[in-house]
Amino acid sequence: MPKRKTLSLIIAILLAAGYWVLDNTELGRSWKEGGTVPTTPTGSSTTGGYQRLSGCTLVDHRNNDGDSFHVRHGDDRYEFRLYFVDAPESKYKTYGGGDDNGKRIRQQGAYFGGLDRRQTTHVGTEAKKFSVGLLADRPFTVFTKDEGVYGRERLYALVEVIDAAGNERFLSEMLVDQGLARIHTKGAALPDGTSRAKQEAKLRSIEHAARRAGVGAWRHARD
């Protein structure tokens, strides 16, 4: 075969292979359809296995409470539930079929040294006011792995806020610091690589200080 024909055949094969690669990638599909190359949504990135959603805002919702809330990020809405902590119920509720949250309230009260239902739900109300007030005040950052809480309605997350001193802190730590949540529920390694066990130990240390200071639920426990 003449060298010129051989060269032309090689070029044709390479062009065909290149088109196939482009046609089977996001870049190729976008280019082929005359669109733009997909980009990461504004305020969104990936770090430490988490999706980092910055600039989130609180959505006013009747189900928002101390450790679970509705959030808006861009055009998307989510319901997130904090890793590591559980804030007490803010009220006694009955559900269809005769169920209620009385057992959960008793467990929460027992954790804080034997609080009764009234004391426990009072702490839950304080926790709700604390979290909702903090998140409604300014935009915040959410770290999530898209991990569902008993299904897909809610997603576990870490929420990072700016405290009164201007420092970035996890809301879970602040709730424990104020005596407004027990260390209870699923944990996870942090975006910076800190292990679950190490973070839990940090929370235990924060809780110990809160208990000694008699703040939040620990205040009721000493009444």
N, C-alpha and C positions, 0 to 999 in steps of 0.2 A: 504494500500500500504506500503511495507517495507520502512523503513527510508532511506536506501541507494538509492532506486529508486526515492524516493521523492526528495532527495538532488540532484541527477543527473538531474532530470527534472527541478528543480529550476535553477541550473547552466546553463542548456541549454537555458532556457528562458532568463536569464540575458545576456548570450553571444549574443543571437539573437537580443535582444533589443539594446545592445551596438553596434553591427555591423550596425543596421539600423541608429542609430544616426551618426556614422562615415560616413556612405554611403550618408548621406544627408547634409553634411557640406563640406566647401572647404577643411578642413583638411582631412575628410574622402575620398573625391574624389581623392585628391592628394596621400594619402596613398594607396588607392585601386589600383590606376593606376601606382604605383611605382614611382611617382614623388616626388617633394619636397613641403614643406608647403609654400603657397604663402606668399610673403613678400611685404612690401611697397616699391615702386620703390625708388632708390637712390635719395636723395635730395627732397623727397616728404613726406609730413605729413599733418595732419588735425589739425586746430586750430580755435576756435571761429566760427565754421561753414564754414570755408574756407579751401580749399585745398592750402597748402603752397608749392610752387615750388621754391626751392632754386637752385642757380647755373644756372639760365637762361641766355641765350645769345641772342643778337639781330640778326635777319635775315635781310640781306640787301634786301629791297623790295621797289619798286617804290611808293607804297601806304603808306609807313611809314610817319607819320607826328607828330605834337606836342603831340597829345593825343591818338594816335592809331598806333599800330606797330605789326609786325610779330616777333614771339619769338620762340626760340628752347629750349626745356627742355628734355634732354636725346635724345631719338629717336623720340619724338613728336614735332609737330609744331602747333602753335596757332596764332590767331590774336586777340589781346586784345585791349580794349578801356577803358580808365580810368573812374572810378567813379568820380563824383562831378564836373569835369571841362571840359571846351570846349575851345580848342585853335582855333584861327581864321584860316580860310582857307588860304593856302599858294599861291593859284592862282585862278583866275576866270575860271570856267569850264562850258562847255556846254555838255549836254547829249543827248542821242537818244530821239526822240519825241519832241525836242525843249526845254526841261527843262534845267535849269542852276542853279548854286549855288549863283546867284546874291542876292536873298532875304536873304539868310543866312549870306552873307558877310555884307549886310546892317544892319542886326540885331546885328551882332558882333561889327560892327563899332559904332553903336548907344550905345551899352553897355559901351564902353570906352569913351564916351563923344562926339560922333559925328565924328568919323574918316571916311574919304572917302575910296573908294575901294582900291586905291593904298596904303594908310597908313595901312589899315586893313590887306591886303595880305602881306605887309612887316612884320608886327608883326607875321603873321602866318609862314612866312619863318624863322623868328628868333626863334619861338617856335619849329619848326621842327629841326633846327640846334641844339638847346639846348638839346632837348630830345634824338635825335638820337646820338649826340656826347656823351652824358652822358651814355647812355645804351651801346654804342659800346665800351666804354672805359674799362669796367670790368663786370663780372657776377653780376646779380641782382636777387632779390626775387620777385615773383609774388604771390598774394593772390587772388584766384578766387572761386566763387561759381558755376561755370559752367552756369552762367546766360547769355542768349543770348541777343544781341542788335538787336532788330527788326528781329529776326530769329536766326539762328545758325552759321552764317558766322563769327561773332565776339562775343567775350565774355567780359563782364564787369570784371574789375580787379582793384586791388590796386597794385602799383608797388613800391617796397622799394629799395632805392639806398643808396650809401655811398656818403655824400657830401664832399666838399673840406676840411672840418674840421674833417672828419673821423666819422661823426655821421650818424646813420641810419635815413633816412627821406623818406616820401612818395613823389613821383614825382609830384603828384597833388599839394601838398603844395609848392614845389619848383617853379612850373610854375606860381602859383599865386604870390609868393614872387617876381618873376622877372617881373611881369606885362605881362605875356605871355599867360594867359588863363582867361576866365571869369568863375565864379561859376555858372555853368549851366549844367544840365543833371542829371541823376539818382544818388542818394547817397545811402549809406548803413552804417549800424553799422560796426565798425572796428573789426578786429580779437581779440583785447584785451577787447572788450565789450563796448568801447566808443560808445555812441549813434550817430545816423546819425545827429541829431540836434546839438549835442555838437561839432561834427567835422565840421559841416557847420559854426557854430559860430566861430570856430578857423580860418577857411579859411577867413571869413569876416574880422576878426581882421588882418590877414596877408595882405589881400587886402587893407585894410585901410592904413596900413603902406606903402605899395607899391605905392598907389595913392599919398600919401603925399610926398614920395620921388621922384615921377615923373619918375618911371622906366618903361621900356617896352612900352606897349600901352599907359600908362598914360603920358609918355613923349610926344607922338604925340598929345595927347588931350590938352596939354598946349601950343603947337606950335601956 
